[in-house]
Amino acid sequence: MTDPVVPTPKPVKRNAEQDQKIADKITAAAQYLDTVVGDAEISALLAARSYDEPKLKEGRTLQAAAQAAFTHRQTTLAAQGHATAGLSGSTATAREIYIDFRETVRAITTFSASDRTALKVTGTIPADKQIMITAARASYQAAQAAPYAAVLATYGYPAATITAALAALDAYSAADVDQNSAIGSATKATADRNAAVKALDAYMKQLRRLAKVALRKRPDLLKKLNG
């Protein structure tokens, strides 16, 4: 009986909604700064409130950093998705090969209980990836030795097939490492994005509040800033 492969959980909806809000916030900041810099009257009034060219350039830098961090996170999430898909495929392949091997060994009547123990086909297939890889590797390595190699060769497991089974385990192990690395990268990218957006938020919050003060008597200009 084939052991079920646990599916990778799909991202929850609230994460997508949060990403959309952050994307809107980053673009809104860029548009706000564009309007401030592009309007001579607004720029002059805000310059008197310390938002001169260098200060506005600081905002541009923060907005660009937030955009870059957002983009990088999207890239790392895509890489994580590819790694997860690769692991899923490698898992299915390695487990199917191992299941077939175990069932074949168990079906050979000339093998005793001791032989099956030596070939590591007793019990169930471990659910843990590392334990399963270790157990399967031990099975295949035992299968390469006498007296099992000659017998198994006649039942569909010549040396080349056993070598291929070991290679499938190597691919499975590598895919697991790749996914762990991708998850780590995505986690860091998320933290970096959040930090960049937080810095941009702080800058924009003060700018918007001071703009409302500076442009209080110019509602026409404030309207340009969606105020």
N, C-alpha and C positions, 0 to 999 in steps of 0.2 A: 504494500500500500504506500502510495507516494505521500510524503509528509507535505502539508500545505506550506506555501510560501507566504509569509506575512506581508501584506501590501504596505507600501510607504504611505503614511497619512498625507492627505492633500492639505495645502495651506488653508487655514481657516479664513472665512470671508472678511473678518474684521482686520486682518493684516493687509488685505488688498485695499480696504477702505482707508486705512491709515496711510498706506503708500500714496493713494490718490490725494489725500489731504496735504501730505508733505510736498508732493509734486506741485500742487496748486499754490502752496505757500512760497515755494522757491521761485516759481514763475511770476507770481504777484509781486514779490520783492524786486525782481528784475524790472518789471514794468513800472513800478513805483519810482525806482531810481532813475530809469530812463526819462520819466516825466519830469522829475526834479532837475536833472542835468540839462534836459532839452528845453526847459522854459526859463528864460532869462529872469523874469520877475520872481518866480518861485525860488530860483537859485539865489537871487540877491537877498530876499527876505530870510531864507534859511541860513545864508552865510553869516548873517548878523546873530544867529543862534548857535554859532560854532560849526555849522555844517557847510564848511567851505570846500574847495576842491579836494584837498587831501582827505578830509573827513568822509566825503562822498566816495572817494576812491577806496577807502577802507570798507565801505559798504559793498562796493562792487566786488572787492576781493572776497569778502565773506559769502556773498551770493554765488560767486563762481566756485568757491570751495564746496558749498552745499550742493551745487549742481553736480560737480565732479564726484563727490561722495555718493550722491544718489545714483548716478550712472554706474559707478564702480560696484555698488551693492547689487544693482540689477544684473551686472555681468557675473558677479560671484554666485548669485542665486541661480542663474542659468547654468553655470558650471556645476553647481551642486545638483541640479536636476539631471544633467548628463551623467554625473558620477553615480547618482542613485539608480538611474536607468541601467547603467553599466553593471552595477552591483547586482541588480535584480536579474539581469540576463546571466551573469556569471554564476549567481546562486543557483538558478534553475538548471543550468548546464551541469555544474559540479555535482549537485544533489542527484540529478537524474542518472548520471554516470555511476555514482556511488550506489544508488539504489539497485541499478541493474547488476552491478558487480556483486553486491551482497546477496541478491536473490539467486544469482547464478551459482555462487559458492554453496548456498544453502540447498540448492537443488541437486548438487552432485552427490550421489549416494555413497561414493567411495570415500568421501571425506568424513572423518569421524568428528565427534563433538570437540575433541582436542584440536583437530585441524581447523574447525570453524572458529575456535577460540584464538588460535594462532593467527588466523587471517582477519581477526577483529570484526566478525560479522554477527556477533551475538548481541542481544539487546536491541534497543531502538537507536535511530540516528539522532545524535545530539542536536538540540535546537540552537545552541550557542555556536556562532560561526567558527571561532578559534578552536573550540573543542572538536567540532565536526571535521575541520581541516586536518587537525592532528590525528584524529582517529582514521580518517580516510587515507591519509598518507602512510600510516602504519600498515593498513590493509594492503595497499598497493606495493609497498616495499617488501612485505612478507610474500606477496604473490610473485615477486621477481626471483625469489630464492627457491632452491630445491627443497622438497620434491614438488612444490606447488606449481612452479612455472610450467613444467612440462604438461601437467594435467590441465591447467587452465587454458593453455594454448589450444588444446583440442576442443574447448568449449567457447571459443570466441575471444579469448584473452591472450593473444600472443604478446611478445615483448613490446612491440610497437603500440599496441592498444593500451597496455599498462603505462607506457611512457606518456601517451596522450592523456590518460586519466590524471597522471601527476601534473602535467602541464595545465590541465583544467583547474586543478587545485591552486596552482601558482597564480593563475589568472584571477581566480576567486579571491585569494588573499590580497593581491595587488589592487583589485577593485574595492575591497573593503578599506584598504589604506587610503586610496584615492577619495573615497566618500568621506572618511573621517577628516581628511585634510580639507576637502571642499566645505564641509560643515563648519570647520574652524575658521576658514577664510570668510565665509558668509556671516558668521557671528561677529567677527571683528569688523567687517565692512558695515554691518548694521550699527554697531556701536560708534564707528567713525562718522557715519551719516547722521546719527542722532546728535552727536556732539557738534557737528558742523551746523546743523539746523538750529540747535539751541543757541549757538553763538549768533547766527543770523537773526533769530527771533528777538534776542535781546537788543541788537542794534536797531532793527526795524521798529520795535515797540517804542523806543525812545524817539526815534526820528518821526514816527507818525504823531506821537503826542505833542512834540514840539512844533510840528508843522501845523497842527490844529490851532496852536496858540499863535504862531507867526502869521497864519493866514485867516485869522478869525474875522478880520474886517474885509477879507477878499474871498467871499464864498465862491466866486467864479473860479478862482485859482484852486481853492480847496476841492471844488467839484472835479477838477482835472485829476486829482489824486484819489478820486472816489471817496472823498471825505464828506 
